[in-house]
Amino acid sequence: MPYARCFSRYTGAVLACAVAVHQPAHAQVIERELGDFSLKLGTTPSRSMAQGLVTPGNGDSAFHGGLDLTHDSGFYFGQWSPSAGLSPDTNLEVDSYMGFKKPFDKTLGYELGVIRYSYPNTDQIDSHELYAGFRIFDSRIGTAVSTDAGRQDSTLFLDLGGLPYLGLDVRMQYGNHQLDSPTFIDGGGAISAYNDWSFNISRPWLGMDMNLMYSGSSLTGADCSAYSGHNSQCESAVTLKVVRSFF
């Protein structure tokens, strides 16, 4: 059973937030070989899209899972549901994806594909995301472009992998968000585009997973009412999360 604890301090324009997270015990993945295919069933996403760029959702529901089927040629497809919508405050979400992942050799590889996000029990329009990524040794770089009602989003992602000797995993993400119709702000002004970014460092320590993240966006103050990007906070935030598995 993993237990996560965050520590916080408010300092000027920088928000360091604290969140206590208690996750369900034993996220599991079952693997089977079916001829030329490899099948995975699990309660955690079995694949990181575009070499870690896109992960299919982070639902709040305790009921989630999916499957992934991969051919020896590198072609794959699957579905992931981050939320089964069984509790009153959640909705069913089904993310279907297909793509192709292939190494050139031990130092270089690529991946490309598409994801469809659908919400069967709501009026929310389905959205699609195209992604592509490259692997160079242990480092990965990727990009994604998504279409949604009234907006377009593009993302650049860099994962440097585990840095030698330090044992640190370093990830960076930069996103651009374009709105088809400007969002008008109270007191005047309109927002039609904005950017956001994040920088994450993680490493295992004494049986715990330590994660330190800095995130921010080009919006501040009242302009944040128009924000709906990748980060949980619009303005600059520093988050420390500690996770330990007891089982």
Buried (B, 14 or more C-beta within 10 A) or exposed (E): EBBBBBEBEEEEEEBBBEEEEEEEEEBEBEEEEEEEEBBBBBBEBBBBBBBBBBBBBEBEBEBBBBBBBBEEEBBBBBBBBBBBBEEEEBBBBBBBBEBEBEEEEEEEBBBBBBBBBBBEEEEBEBBBBBBBBBBEEEEBBBBBBBEBEEBBBBBBBBBBBBEEEEEBBBBBBBBBBEBEEEBEBEEEEEBEEBBBBBBBBBBEEEEBBBBBBBBBBBBEEEBBBBBBBBBEBBBBBBBBBBBBBEE
